Amino acid sequence: MSKLVECVPNFSEGRNKEIIDALAAAISQTGGCRLLDVDPGPSTNRTVFTFVGNPEAVIEGALNAARVAFQMIDMRKHKGEHPRMGALDVCPFIPVRNVTMEECVTCANRFAKRLSEELHVPVYLYGEAARSESRRSLPAVRAGEYEGLHTKLQSPEWAPDYGKPIFIPSWGASVCGARKFLIAYNVNLLTTKELAHRIALNIREGGRGKEQPGRLKKIQALGWFLEEENLAQISVNLLDYEISSLHMVYEEICKDAKELNLPVLGSQLVGLIPLQALMDSAEFYIKQENLFILEEEHKLRLAINRLGLDSLSPFEPRKRIIEYLVQDDCSEHALVKQTVEAFVRSVRARSATPGGGSVSAAVAAMGAALGCMVGQMTYGKRQFESLDGVMRALIPPFHTAVDQLLCAVDADSNAFGSYLAALKLPKGTAEEQQKRSSALQEGLKEAIGVPLRLAEKINTLWQPLLELSKHGNIACISDLQVAAKALETGVSGAYFNVLINLKEIHDAEFKMKTQNKVSQLLDEAKRCMESVLRECKSYLLVHFSLPIYVAELLPGRLLKLPCKASVSDSSSCGIQTKILVASPHMDNLAFLLNRGPTLDNTQQDAPQDTQAKLHLLQQVDIQVDMHRLVGLDIKDLMVIMVNMASMGILVLMDTMLMASLAAVLSMQVVDVVPMGNTRNISSINMAMESMAVDPAALTRTD
């Protein structure tokens, strides 16, 4: 992808539409520049322009706008709420994509040099481009503002970094630099400018001076009055939103305002904002309010609502979030943007890409999507209400993985970019041949890394998929089976793509480590897939009434069918199966489920005849939790139980279902020994006897 730099020049004009439009035209008509946002402020008498482009283009765009400003803005007539020292007050360069901070520092220096030489104006550097620590902070450089600039320029300490220390009344001075993404953010209050500024002093990093620092790091703030809205604002610059976030600033201001009995009326963003900044705020409120929200659009709505970003004007994410505005030149041709038909036809075409790697990623993405679907088809349904907490934990990994795996579809096709570029390198001399060979090897290693990371990502989904197969909606069981196969296919495809490229690698150590790693990933995928499919199979056996014993041992009462239990083989399915289904609701039944230390402890303490019976229980082919039956709608459960009764299956149920099931199935309620502590092996023996179940019937039939 191409290099992308953001430039955000702030011009000291926010009221004259003719001047604002002329500045915008100068930027947008510069080749390679894309104007993203124009944000004028009448009270501040200032307009913030945001545009992007490659490093060369943004320098030209900023210079073109500065030339217009030099002709049309006269600082001698300027008045406004916002601090300023020049017609082009500040012009930062910000890395967006495939650009380092050092490259942005270079942009700032080149722009400052050309601006000072062409317009003969003084220019200061700040931020990452500053040449001394005292000039890193914009407020420090701008101290005294335009009115104090004439005196400031006479001090050797404040000689400009570019240009002569001469005061130009119509222009003032400009500040340019390089920085991280700065978020300009205002919080609205129904109060005075003075009270708003008091809160600003409380939260900003500088506070009231070194003796009274503020509470939030990387925050600049001041209070002012916004005449056009008839309210006060705390104007905040978030210098690093990863350190002090939007919601952190908003909540701190709300806390101080509450102590002063001041109403807060939402907030306002000036210019553009990174998507992650709003996502961080959404996650904060999701956690704070124990919400379950997955979709990016819904998270944005939540953040906008909780921060009150639409209090003064509509907040349109598609026009204000930089990632939504900036698209790569070839993004519209991305494989994932194609229809299914177009993608399949592109695979069919006589070309090397898209190939098996992209197909593997696409299949894996669909497998993850199926997992997400099953979770959402279980979550929020009344009959599965007890599983809502489980689904909240299981759904997000699949939801996140879908987007990541979709990215891998194009990543695989683009993986050989470095390798293909290396092929074009000159090879006339021995030195050139050596450089070309090294570049080819590095390109291959990069290409191998793509399917390797794909396999690693897929394998993080097996545990949640296994849990889904234990708890998911029975109606979606086939979707889970397809998901398991799709994910395993994705890992297999990654495995084959790694191997075919490894043969060209000369580094023996890298080759061996990579082959071992990808082989382990494939083995893990195959093993986990089988586990999921086994769990799904046992799930189906219960719900489709194959020959089973159902024994749910709970305190107090048991239900028993009046008919004798019988076992018939399921030869139609090609298997002979006997299943003991035990309740997961009782910890004291852990040994029946053969799922933990309880069984081992019981075996150690039990007499030999009891050990023999427990051994018989272990011979059961499949053991299935009963909670899926209990979680069903009562009518569906009755249908299943009627089917079981018609096959002569012995059924024991808990007391919650006794009345309904007994009436429908004509079951007989019988009292048996108290089952409060089923670690007492005699209770198990007596229960088995009361059911007239021959333990020998539970042994494997060969």
Protein Blocks (a to p, Z undefined) as FASTA:
>chain_A
ZZdddddddddbfkbmmlmmmmmmmmmmpghiacfbdcddfklopacddddddfklmmmm
mmmmmmmmmmmpcfklgccfbdcfbfblbacdddfbhpafklmmmmmmmmmmmmmmmnop
acddehjllcbfklmpmklmmgoijmlmmmmmmpmklgcfbdcdddcfknopaddddddd
dddddddddddfklmmmmmmmmmmnlnojklccfbehiacdddddfknopacdddddfbl
klmcfklmmmmmmmmmmmnopacehjadehjddfklmmmmmmmmmmmnopacfblklmmm
mmmmmnopmmmbccdfklmmmklmpccfklmmpmklpcfklmmmmmmpccfbdcfklmmm
mmmmmmmmmmmmmmmmmgopaklmmmmmmmmmmmmmmmmmmmmmmmmmmmmmmmmmmmmm
mmmpcckbmmlmmmmmmmmmmmmmmmmmmmmmmmmmmmmmmmmmmmmmmmmcfklmmmmm
mmmmmmmmmmmmmmmmmmmmmmmpmblmlmmmmmmmmmmmmmmmmmmmmmmmmmmmmmmm
mmnopacddddddehiacddfbdcdddddfknopacddddddfkbmklmmmnopajklmm
mmmmpcfklmmmmmmmmmpmbacdfklmmmpcfklmmmmmmmmmmnopacdddfklmmmm
mmmnopacdddddfkbmmbmklmmmmmmmnopafklmpccZZ
